[in-house]
């Protein structure tokens, strides 16, 4: 599974509607409203790198009110569970 974190700048008066539209796109698993330079953060999860082109520039960037996006591809996932397992190795001695 390939995960992309997409930072989204929108028209401010339509953030909730844009967030709901983006969240409904195939390949988008979550959308967060955030503070800072960007208005929304979308988590995109797809099977192949080629699918990113369909989701992000193909659909997400075309949502009315999306002004700009910045995409970051995740190399590795570190969940709380993964970290607890890693720190627990060798501590049973």
Helices and strands as residue ranges (DSSP letters): E 2-10, G 12-14, H 15-23, E 28-33, E 40-46, H 49-55, G 60-62, E 66-73, H 80-88
